[in-house]
Amino acid sequence: MMKKFDLNIDRMLENWDTFHAIREIIANALDEQILTGTREIAITRDSDGLWRIRDFGRGLRHEHFTMNENQEKLEHPGLIGKFGVGLKDALATFDRLGIEASIQSKFCDVSFGRSEKHDFSDVITLHACISDPSDPTFVGTEFILKGCSAEDIERAKRLFLQFSGEETLERTQYGEVLRKGGDLSYIYINGIRVAEEENFLFSYNITSLTAAIKKALNRERTNVGRSAYSDRVKSILLASSSESIAKALVDDLGNFGRGTLHDEMKWTDVSVHASKITNATGNVLFLTDEEIMSSPRFVEEAQASGRQIITIPSTVKDKLLGQVDGEGNAIQDLGNFVSEWNRSFEFKFVPPENLTSSERSVFDMTGRIAGLVGGLPSRVQAIKISETMRPEAGSFTEASGFWTGAEIIIKRSELASIEGYASVLLHEIAHARSGETDITLGFEQELTKLLGMVAFKVLREAAIEGRVSQESAKVQAPEISTAWQQLQVASGNSAPAKKTGFWARLFGKD
């Protein structure tokens, strides 16, 4: 006996293609599989070319054709379908596109056709033609489709995570991070694709829905806007703990300077979280582009020690300041690296006999230069030359000189000129005399005092020279000439030059 059930639909969802309708049939089958805990659904093509989509659940009844929302689905958090109307949407689409559909279950056999609406012969609607079951022992529900193509089936299947082939990298309480399979990333909600992203690093399956997502999920479940799911994607990433995911995210930060950063890493909190996970792996150093440019010495030191340099935006650096990773380790930024480097730093001293002749000529001026300010303080036990220097306090630039409390250490490169060497030496003498560090009032006062002493010395010598007779000058000539030749060698000049400026006044006039 056959009964007609009016589906109360005529033409709807004109923009749906065949694969959209097939998607609804597959979604219903997958939901039934989840609700009943039965075996996986089957999608097959028989020898007659008919496509069969079957679940192994409880079986379809005629009341499933009503338009009411399915309360069972609404109350289950892990299901794909939510509206309970997708089946009728699919059937209307099949009818519009000329796809013959039929259903078999242990409760009934169903075919579909257009008939007059009861008591309204002028209104033609789609009806379900319900007959007694041909097989009362049939397990589950099977949809039989005639007239759809293999491509229609495949396009529908690709909308489901289960058939997409995408690899799950990590599961969190909010959803899953998936390996991106091609140029596009996909956003799934409970396993069904709802959006595409062109500039995401991963794909995502959201399993914990927010109010914004529920509101955005229209009947078609396609083209859901990023504003609806972006917060959930952030939550998934912030809940992740996988080193491989964190490494991929942090490596992507290297694209910041090139302007090709993926969109996830434009979220500062995600960048900070990934950086913390990566920091716990050790042997990394987080630097901004500016720090890499201004501190090449420490970049070289870090790379030589086997550290991976990770470039981060200044906004991420600011957020990381003072933070620790999940293991309680300080974030390895430039400040922490320099502090650690200083603790293990060793000077590479150069004995005077190993200096070049020009360097030695400048170094031999030490006593004369110190004499301008009354000689070396008694607390200075030695003047040493080093190949390497610690960075300036509060800076990442190597110091030119260093007062240890007993010795003055000067960087070897300062011996390239007497002016450079003298300025560093006098600077460190001011530290030794005052006992103060840079940018303190005591040091500034001492340095000012030394400037006055040098000026007084030069002016006094100039005044004396003005009263010296020509004969006395001739007596002094050999000593002055020797000193001036040393100066020429130290300055890199092979030929005598006119004595001008400060050093000319120090060593005398022609």
C-alpha positions in Angstrom: 0.0 0.0 0.0 1.4 3.4 -1.0 0.7 6.7 0.8 1.6 10.2 -0.3 3.3 12.5 2.2 3.1 16.2 1.1 6.6 17.7 1.7 5.1 21.2 1.4 7.9 22.4 -0.9 7.9 23.5 -4.5 11.1 25.1 -5.7 13.8 26.3 -3.3 17.5 26.8 -2.9 18.0 27.7 -6.6 21.7 28.1 -6.1 22.3 24.6 -4.9 24.0 22.1 -7.2 23.7 18.3 -7.0 26.8 18.0 -4.7 25.1 20.3 -2.2 22.1 18.0 -1.9 24.4 14.9 -1.7 26.3 16.7 1.1 23.0 16.7 3.2 22.4 13.0 2.6 26.0 12.2 3.7 25.7 14.5 6.7 22.5 12.8 7.9 24.2 9.4 7.5 27.3 10.5 9.5 25.1 12.0 12.2 23.2 8.7 12.5 26.5 6.8 12.8 27.6 9.1 15.6 24.2 8.9 17.5 24.0 5.1 17.3 27.6 4.2 17.5 27.2 2.0 14.4 29.7 1.1 11.7 31.0 3.6 9.1 28.7 4.7 6.4 29.0 3.2 2.9 29.0 5.2 -0.3 29.0 2.9 -3.3 28.0 2.6 -7.0 26.2 -0.5 -8.1 26.3 -2.4 -11.4 23.4 -0.4 -12.7 25.2 2.9 -12.2 23.1 3.9 -9.2 24.8 5.6 -6.2 24.0 4.3 -2.8 24.6 6.2 0.5 23.9 4.0 3.5 24.2 4.2 7.3 23.6 1.3 9.6 21.5 3.0 12.3 17.9 2.9 13.3 16.3 3.5 9.9 14.2 6.3 8.5 10.5 6.7 9.3 7.9 8.8 7.5 7.9 11.4 10.4 11.4 12.4 9.4 9.9 14.3 6.5 8.4 16.9 8.8 9.8 20.4 8.8 10.5 20.6 12.6 14.0 21.0 13.9 15.5 17.7 15.2 15.8 18.1 19.0 18.0 15.1 19.3 20.5 16.7 16.9 20.3 20.1 18.6 21.2 18.6 21.9 24.2 16.7 20.6 27.4 18.8 20.5 29.3 16.7 18.0 26.9 16.3 15.1 27.1 17.9 11.7 23.4 18.5 11.0 21.5 21.0 13.2 18.4 22.0 11.4 16.5 18.8 10.6 15.5 20.4 7.4 18.5 19.4 5.2 16.8 16.3 4.0 13.9 18.2 2.5 16.2 20.8 1.0 18.2 18.0 -0.7 15.1 16.3 -2.0 13.8 19.5 -3.5 17.2 20.1 -5.2 17.2 16.5 -6.6 13.7 17.1 -8.0 14.7 20.4 -9.6 17.9 19.0 -11.2 16.2 15.8 -12.5 18.0 13.4 -10.1 15.8 10.4 -9.2 16.0 9.6 -5.5 14.5 6.7 -3.4 15.0 5.5 0.1 14.9 2.1 1.7 14.7 1.2 5.4 13.0 -1.5 7.5 10.1 0.9 8.1 9.3 1.9 4.5 10.3 2.3 0.9 10.1 5.8 -0.4 10.1 7.3 -3.9 9.3 10.9 -4.8 7.1 12.7 -7.3 5.1 15.8 -7.9 1.3 15.7 -7.1 -1.6 17.9 -6.4 -1.8 19.3 -3.0 -4.7 17.8 -1.0 -7.9 19.7 -1.7 -6.0 22.2 -3.9 -5.7 20.7 -7.4 -4.1 23.8 -8.8 -1.1 23.6 -6.5 1.5 21.0 -7.4 4.1 20.1 -4.8 6.7 17.4 -4.2 5.4 14.4 -2.4 7.1 11.4 -0.7 5.5 8.2 -1.9 5.7 5.9 1.1 5.2 2.1 0.7 5.5 -0.8 3.0 9.1 -2.0 3.4 10.4 -4.4 0.8 12.8 -5.8 3.4 11.6 -5.5 7.0 15.0 -6.8 8.2 16.9 -4.0 6.4 19.5 -2.4 8.7 19.9 1.3 8.6 18.8 3.7 5.8 19.9 3.7 2.2 19.5 6.5 -0.3 19.6 5.5 -4.0 20.4 8.2 -6.5 20.0 8.0 -10.3 21.4 10.6 -12.6 24.2 12.1 -10.5 27.9 11.8 -11.6 31.0 10.4 -9.8 32.2 14.0 -9.8 29.1 15.1 -7.9 29.7 12.4 -5.3 33.4 13.3 -5.0 32.7 17.0 -4.6 30.2 16.3 -1.9 32.6 13.9 -0.1 35.4 16.5 -0.2 33.3 18.8 2.0 33.7 16.3 4.9 36.8 16.0 7.0 36.4 12.3 7.1 36.9 12.0 3.4 39.3 15.0 2.8 42.5 13.2 3.6 43.7 16.1 5.8 45.9 15.0 8.6 45.1 15.9 12.2 48.1 17.5 13.9 46.6 18.1 17.3 43.3 17.9 19.1 42.3 20.4 21.7 39.2 21.1 23.7 38.0 23.6 21.1 38.9 21.7 17.9 41.6 20.3 15.8 44.6 21.7 13.9 44.9 20.1 10.5 47.8 19.9 8.1 47.1 22.1 5.1 46.8 19.9 2.0 47.1 22.5 -0.8 47.0 26.2 -1.5 43.8 26.7 0.4 43.1 26.1 4.0 39.6 24.9 5.1 37.5 25.6 8.1 35.4 22.6 9.2 32.7 22.7 11.9 32.1 19.2 13.4 33.7 17.7 10.3 31.9 19.6 7.6 33.5 22.3 5.5 32.0 25.8 6.0 34.7 28.2 4.7 38.0 28.5 2.8 41.0 30.6 3.7 43.7 31.7 1.3 46.3 32.9 3.8 46.0 30.5 6.8 49.0 28.3 7.7 46.7 25.4 8.8 43.2 24.0 8.3 40.9 23.7 11.4 38.0 21.6 12.5 36.0 23.5 15.2 34.2 21.1 17.6 33.2 23.6 20.3 30.8 26.1 18.8 30.4 29.6 20.0 27.2 31.7 19.8 28.6 33.6 16.9 29.2 30.3 15.0 25.8 29.0 15.7 24.2 32.2 14.5 26.4 32.3 11.3 25.5 28.7 10.3 22.8 29.2 7.8 20.8 26.3 6.2 23.4 26.0 3.5 26.4 25.8 5.9 28.7 27.5 3.4 30.5 30.7 3.1 30.6 31.3 6.9 32.5 34.6 7.5 35.8 34.7 9.4 34.4 37.0 12.0 32.2 34.1 13.2 35.0 31.6 13.7 38.3 33.5 14.1 38.0 33.6 17.9 37.6 29.8 18.0 40.6 29.3 15.7 42.6 31.5 18.1 41.3 29.3 21.0 42.4 26.2 19.3 45.9 27.5 18.7 46.3 28.9 22.2 45.2 25.5 23.6 47.8 23.7 21.5 51.0 22.4 23.0 52.6 20.6 20.0 56.2 21.5 19.3 55.7 20.9 15.6 52.7 23.3 15.4 54.6 25.9 17.4 57.7 25.6 15.3 55.7 26.0 12.1 54.0 29.1 13.5 57.3 30.6 14.8 59.1 29.8 11.6 56.4 31.7 9.8 57.4 34.8 11.8 60.5 34.9 9.6 58.1 36.1 6.8 57.2 39.2 8.8 59.9 41.4 7.1 59.0 40.1 3.7 55.3 40.9 4.2 54.2 37.2 3.6 53.2 36.4 7.1 50.2 34.0 7.4 47.2 35.4 9.1 47.4 33.3 12.3 50.7 35.0 13.2 49.2 38.4 12.8 47.4 37.6 16.1 49.9 38.7 18.7 48.7 36.4 21.4 49.1 33.4 19.1 52.6 34.5 18.2 53.5 34.8 21.9 52.1 31.4 22.7 54.0 29.7 19.9 57.2 31.5 20.9 56.9 30.2 24.5 56.5 26.6 23.3 59.4 27.0 21.0 61.5 28.6 23.7 61.1 25.5 25.8 62.9 23.4 23.1 66.1 25.4 23.8 68.8 26.7 21.4 66.7 29.5 20.0 67.1 33.3 20.1 64.3 35.7 19.4 65.4 38.9 17.7 63.7 41.8 16.0 65.0 43.0 12.6 66.4 46.1 14.3 68.3 44.0 16.8 69.8 41.8 14.0 71.0 44.9 12.3 72.4 46.6 15.4 74.0 43.6 17.1 75.7 41.5 14.4 78.3 40.4 16.9 75.8 38.7 19.1 74.0 37.2 16.1 77.3 35.6 15.1 77.9 34.4 18.7 74.4 32.9 18.9 74.7 31.1 15.6 78.2 29.9 16.5 76.8 28.3 19.6 74.2 26.5 17.6 71.2 28.7 18.3 68.4 29.2 15.8 67.7 32.9 15.2 64.0 33.6 15.1 62.9 36.9 13.8 59.9 38.4 15.6 58.0 41.7 15.3 58.6 44.3 18.0 54.9 43.9 19.1 55.6 40.2 19.9 58.9 41.1 21.6 57.2 43.6 23.9 54.7 40.9 24.9 57.4 38.4 25.6 59.5 40.7 27.9 59.8 39.3 31.4 57.8 36.2 30.5 58.7 32.5 30.9 57.8 29.4 28.9 55.9 26.4 30.1 59.0 25.0 31.7 59.7 28.2 33.7 62.6 29.2 31.5 63.2 32.9 30.6 62.4 33.8 27.1 65.7 33.9 25.1 65.7 37.4 23.8 68.7 39.6 23.2 68.9 40.9 26.7 68.9 37.5 28.3 71.4 36.2 25.8 73.8 39.1 26.4 73.5 38.6 30.2 74.3 34.9 29.8 77.1 35.7 27.4 78.6 38.2 29.8 78.6 35.7 32.6 80.7 33.3 30.6 82.7 36.0 28.9 86.5 35.9 28.8 88.8 38.6 27.6 91.3 37.7 24.9 94.3 39.8 26.0 97.1 40.7 23.6 100.6 41.2 25.2 102.4 44.4 24.1 105.0 42.4 22.3 102.3 40.8 20.0 101.0 44.2 18.8 101.9 45.5 15.4 104.5 48.2 15.2 101.9 50.9 14.5 99.7 49.6 17.4 102.8 49.5 19.7 103.6 53.1 18.8 100.2 54.2 19.9 100.3 52.1 23.0 103.6 53.5 24.0 101.9 57.0 24.2 100.0 55.7 27.3 102.2 57.5 29.8 102.2 60.8 27.9 98.4 60.8 27.5 97.9 59.9 31.2 100.4 62.7 32.0 97.9 65.3 30.6 95.6 64.6 33.6 98.3 64.1 36.3 99.2 60.5 35.5 97.4 57.2 36.1 95.5 56.9 39.4 97.3 54.7 41.9 94.4 52.2 41.9 95.1 51.4 38.2 97.5 48.5 38.3 97.7 47.9 34.6 96.6 48.9 31.1 95.6 45.9 29.0 94.6 45.4 25.4 92.0 42.8 24.5 90.7 41.4 21.2 87.1 41.0 22.7 85.1 43.3 24.9 81.9 43.0 26.9 78.9 45.1 25.7 78.3 48.5 27.0 75.9 48.6 30.1 72.4 48.9 28.8 73.5 48.4 25.2 74.3 45.5 22.9 77.3 47.2 21.4 80.8 46.1 22.4 82.5 48.6 24.7 85.6 50.3 23.6 87.1 50.3 27.1 86.4 48.8 30.5 87.5 49.7 34.1 87.5 46.5 36.2 88.3 48.2 39.5 92.0 47.3 39.2 92.8 47.4 35.4 91.8 49.5 32.4 91.1 47.2 29.4 90.9 48.8 26.0 89.7 47.1 22.8 92.6 46.4 20.3 90.8 48.2 17.5 91.2 51.5 19.3 94.9 51.3 18.7 94.2 52.2 15.0 94.7 55.9 15.9 96.1 57.8 18.8 93.0 60.0 19.0 90.8 56.9 19.4 93.1 55.3 22.0 93.6 58.6 24.0 89.8 59.2 24.1 89.1 55.7 25.5 92.0 55.8 27.9 91.0 59.2 29.4 87.4 58.0 29.6 88.4 55.0 31.6 90.8 57.1 33.8 87.7 59.2 34.7 86.0 56.0 35.8 89.0 54.9 37.9 89.4 58.3 39.5 85.6 58.8 40.3 84.7 55.2 41.0 81.5 55.9 39.2 79.7 54.3 36.2 78.5 55.9 33.0 75.6 58.4 33.1 76.2 59.3 36.8 76.8 62.8 38.2 80.1 61.7 39.8 81.5 60.4 36.5 80.3 63.5 34.5 82.0 65.8 37.1 85.2 63.8 36.9 85.2 63.8 33.1 84.6 67.5 33.0 87.5 68.0 35.4 89.8 66.0 33.1 88.8 68.1 30.1 89.8 71.2 32.1 93.1 69.6 33.0 93.9 68.7 29.4 93.0 72.2 28.2 95.1 73.8 30.9 98.1 71.6 30.0 97.8 72.5 26.3 97.3 76.2 26.9 100.2 76.4 29.3 102.5 74.6 26.9 101.5 77.0 24.2 102.2 80.0 26.4 105.6 78.7 27.4 106.5 77.9 23.8 105.8 81.5 22.9 108.6 82.7 25.2 111.2 80.0 24.4 114.1 81.3 22.4 115.0 79.9 19.1 118.2 78.4 20.6 116.2 76.5 23.3 113.8 75.3 20.6 116.8 73.8 18.7 117.9 72.0 21.8 114.5 70.4 22.2 114.2 69.6 18.5 115.6 66.0 18.5 113.2 64.9 21.3 110.2 66.6 19.7 111.1 65.1 16.3 111.3 61.6 17.6 107.9 61.9 19.3 106.4 63.4 16.1 107.7 60.5 14.0 106.1 58.0 16.5 102.8 59.9 16.0 103.1 59.7 12.2 103.7 55.9 12.3 100.8 55.4 14.8 98.5 57.4 12.5 99.4 55.4 9.5 101.3 58.2 7.7 104.5 57.2 6.0 105.7 60.7 5.3 106.1 63.7 7.7 103.0 65.9 7.9 102.4 69.3 9.3 101.7 69.2 13.1 98.3 70.7 13.6 95.5 70.7 16.2 95.7 69.1 19.6 98.5 66.6 19.0 100.6 69.3 17.3 100.3 71.5 20.4 101.1 68.5 22.6 104.4 67.6 20.8 105.4 71.1 19.8 105.5 73.4 16.8 107.7 73.4 13.7 
